[in-house]
Amino acid sequence: MNNKKIIVGISGGIAAYKAAELVRLFIKAGADIEVAMTQNATRFVTATTFEALSGNKVISDMFQHEGPDLEHITWAQGSDLIIIAPATANIIAKIAHGIGDDFLSTLLFAATARILVCPAMNSQMYLNPAVQNNLRLLSQRGITVMDPTQGVLACKTEGPGRLPDPEDIFELASALISKQDLAGLQVMISAGPTIEPIDPVRYITNRSSGKMGYALARAARQRGATVTLISGPTNLRPPTGVSFNSVKTAEEMRQAIMKYHHACDIIIKAAAVADYKVDQIAREKIKKAGNDLTLKLIKNPDILAQLGAEKKKYKYILVGFAAETQNLLQNAQNKLIDKNLDIIVANDVSRDDAGFDTDNNKIKMIFKDGREEDSPLIPKDQVANLILDRIKGLLDKRNAG
Ligand SMILES: Cc1cc2nc3c(=O)[nH]c(=O)nc-3n(C[C@H](O)[C@H](O)[C@H](O)COP(=O)(O)O)c2cc1C
């Protein structure tokens, strides 16, 4: 989102408060945000909130600034994306029929950027034929209309009309301004930890949060890929638009991966899969007795090695992760060769500021041909795009040769 300029247009609906969270998500991702509000929107939320969040002035009055600035033109033509969230039935009608009687509706006439409209209103209003016809007109003109979600609305009725969660709007918006260089590709990503039961109430697991794998899935989806995410237990919300498979143990993860691997162009194994599992899982809770307790662990299947062995047959690009606390480079290089990978992403998980359960990461990529590339300490979303850039480079090279 760095260097992206996005206009968030807010109209006068009850969901206007959710636009604050949307603006915060864009700011966090590094975008430059300008907010345009209808006069009615300012009756629901104040411009001050959005000025504080965006660091930019908010315009809600076509004539609020004296002087030569034609901001309805400069804003409209200097942005990468315009999002109307929430979009009232009224502003939807104005866009559809070419009415420009305030700042927001007028700037839309001059827009050269993509436009995303997020309707939010009472279900009866939303299903009204006039509103539906207007939304159809918008879609026909190339404006992206995001369907509202179902649920209990502010008016206490239930049905379609809720503004989607800000995270979902953010993800769709990100996809609209992302390059679509992975369109047509099938990508499978594994993420998170696995858990290996000891008895009905206890298990062995690891510190993986899943953040890196989810960031990869989100970025690949935004770049146009069809994404399957196989995830161990995490607290994360699956990215919008990915096919999500939830698993617990290493064996379940292996089975899920092997169901899809043959159809993939790219497989990225970011999950931290348990190397060992408990040999005999107790059927009942193990009771406290004696001073020590011995558990026998046996090896889990090596999913990455299996994928590496079958790579020749299915021709996918295979990327693995090496989380190490010592001899990072040597261990990663060995894994790259042993598992027949195209790239290994080495993570030094002994650092506090990168690796497991952090929002940032600093990685070293080692390629099959011996090249190495270090990333600075950057947000995992950016690391994800860097890894995908390099994978795309390998695919392009393969296709050219
Ligand atoms: C409490 C309240 C809540 C409203 N919520 C919505 C809404 O969610 N969606 C909508 O389309 N209109 C809603 N309206 C009606 C709009 O505010 C009204 O149509 C207004 O003219 C929209 O102006 P604007 O599109 O210029 O912001 C609401 C009105 C009130 C008083």
The ligand as a Tripos MOL2 file, in Angstrom:
@<TRIPOS>MOLECULE
LIG
   31    33     1     0     0
SMALL
NO_CHARGES

@<TRIPOS>ATOM
      1 C1        -30.6150    7.0800   11.8750 C.3       1 LIG1
      2 C2        -30.5370    6.9840   10.3900 C.ar      1 LIG1
      3 C3        -29.8930    5.9330    9.8210 C.ar      1 LIG1
      4 C4        -29.8040    5.8190    8.4320 C.ar      1 LIG1
      5 N1        -29.1350    4.7580    7.8920 N.ar      1 LIG1
      6 C5        -29.0810    4.6270    6.5560 C.ar      1 LIG1
      7 C6        -28.3960    3.5310    5.9910 C.ar      1 LIG1
      8 O1        -27.8070    2.6850    6.6860 O.2       1 LIG1
      9 N2        -28.3610    3.4430    4.6390 N.ar      1 LIG1
     10 C7        -28.9800    4.3500    3.8270 C.ar      1 LIG1
     11 O2        -28.9480    4.1830    2.6100 O.2       1 LIG1
     12 N3        -29.6250    5.4030    4.3570 N.ar      1 LIG1
     13 C8        -29.6980    5.5790    5.6920 C.ar      1 LIG1
     14 N4        -30.3440    6.6500    6.2310 N.ar      1 LIG1
     15 C9        -30.9620    7.6270    5.3140 C.3       1 LIG1
     16 C10       -29.9340    8.5640    4.7570 C.3       1 LIG1
     17 O3        -29.2650    9.2430    5.8140 O.3       1 LIG1
     18 C11       -30.5970    9.5560    3.8140 C.3       1 LIG1
     19 O4        -31.0910    8.8870    2.6860 O.3       1 LIG1
     20 C12       -29.6990   10.6830    3.3970 C.3       1 LIG1
     21 O5        -30.3620   11.4990    2.4840 O.3       1 LIG1
     22 C13       -28.4190   10.1630    2.7620 C.3       1 LIG1
     23 O6        -27.6150   11.2510    2.3960 O.3       1 LIG1
     24 P1        -26.1980   11.0940    1.6980 P.3       1 LIG1
     25 O7        -26.3200    9.9730    0.7380 O.co2     1 LIG1
     26 O8        -25.9440   12.3820    1.0480 O.co2     1 LIG1
     27 O9        -25.2080   10.8310    2.7990 O.co2     1 LIG1
     28 C14       -30.4110    6.7920    7.6090 C.ar      1 LIG1
     29 C15       -31.0660    7.8760    8.1980 C.ar      1 LIG1
     30 C16       -31.1230    7.9600    9.5800 C.ar      1 LIG1
     31 C17       -31.8260    9.1510   10.1880 C.3       1 LIG1
@<TRIPOS>BOND
     1     1     2 1
     2     2     3 ar
     3     2    30 ar
     4     3     4 ar
     5     4     5 ar
     6     4    28 ar
     7     5     6 ar
     8     6     7 ar
     9     6    13 1
    10     7     8 2
    11     7     9 ar
    12     9    10 ar
    13    10    11 2
    14    10    12 ar
    15    12    13 ar
    16    13    14 ar
    17    14    15 1
    18    14    28 ar
    19    15    16 1
    20    16    17 1
    21    16    18 1
    22    18    19 1
    23    18    20 1
    24    20    21 1
    25    20    22 1
    26    22    23 1
    27    23    24 1
    28    24    25 2
    29    24    26 1
    30    24    27 1
    31    28    29 ar
    32    29    30 ar
    33    30    31 1
@<TRIPOS>SUBSTRUCTURE
     1 LIG1         1 GROUP 0 **** ****
